[in-house]
Amino acid sequence: MAPWIQELHFSHLDIPITIENISQILTPVSNHETLYLSNLDDMIGARVFTPTIYFYRLNEWHFHHEPIMKVLSDALRSVLVPYYPFSGRLRETKNGKLEVFFGPDQGVLLVEARSDVALADLGDLSVSNPAWIKLIYRFPNEEQYKVFDMPLLIAQVTKFRCGGFSLGLRICHCLCDGLGAMQFLSAWAATAKTGSLVINPTPCWDRETFRPRDPPKVEFSHTEFKRFDDCSSLTKSLWEVKPVQKCYRISREFQIHVKNLAQSDGNFSCTSFDAMAAHVWRSWVKALDVKPLDYELRLTFSVNARPKLKNPSLKDGFYGNALCVACATSTVQRLVNRQLSETARLVHEARLGISEEYLRSTIDYVEVSRPKRLEFGGKLTITQWTRFSIYESADFGWGRPIYAGPIDLTPTPQVCLFLPEGGEAESNGTMVLCICLPESACNKFREFLYLLDSTDNSMELL
């Protein structure tokens, strides 16, 4: 029987890349037109590009259809008509507010590249790998977190010696959240697959739904945005020495086991996410041996607010940011010394605390305070992609990708990912955990993650 948790290893190959062509795909948009972005779109945490990579094998489809670059560019050109905001640029207006504007010769960027290695040379393609960074295009000397004067969608197609290829995407988070990105990707893929424009649902902008109230009404403390004095060892241990990225395949059976442990006191019912988020948070903090013990820690994660909105409800085709940041807090001592069930309750309550009222308060908080920097003090952020249809959405006609997802977490080592298991077959509920740690803490983290310590009910790994 396969182990319930498996540590994944990846190749450190330096992939040789040759850029063969860079082109812009333009869309017919009136110059000087502008589009409103909500405070959810231009929060400091959304002012980034989200990089993802998709790998495809050579198959019979390629011998009976037009070249890959033509299929992708023709489909992208069609999809950018209804999704024309992706061809704009960002700029600041009064009080630091962002908007999308359109000028002459603006569009999305499409890059064609080749590599003299084969897909097989890249190692395990089922696990996120920082060595793939060259497969996603960055401008020479590009500043980190730059979003102004940048194409809002950058795509790089890299062809490998074996005939397989990768599609590397960078999408500006200000335009869409994860669900919105899947909606756009699905439209692009379906259009490429059928040869004609497919948009279902019809995209709508509707960012005005999230305008702040007048006057703003901040009704919650919004600890998720607050600056904490960085007097603990946590941030120092992750930023002073370059951390390593570790990935683990976690079976559905192990997730159920952790959920049962989290509910063992019988006083409340939690989700698998509540339990796994609590377990990973505790394991990470224990492994880092955070001091002092009375330091206040934060676990943040995004909650999809679409189902919460009733006044008014969002249309099906809305692809903007409709996320709210939930935040659980605990001292180090409470987190590491008490039972998993108590930590899971903290996560559970933070998740259920997201409501339409909380979302409106978040919008108003950003309007009043407009944070200018990301705050990392005492924080671990979990990003959950397990519910995204990323593999299904990325079938452009040549089948599901071998891998679909992010590449490198080390630039933001306090961010952790829950990913769906990849591969061309249907998933069985297994997830992949990607997290950053200093090399010195990796063995301890593995021990705590595998439940080999005695704090909670230990289990024998199969």
Disulfide bonds with the S-S distance in Angstrom:
none
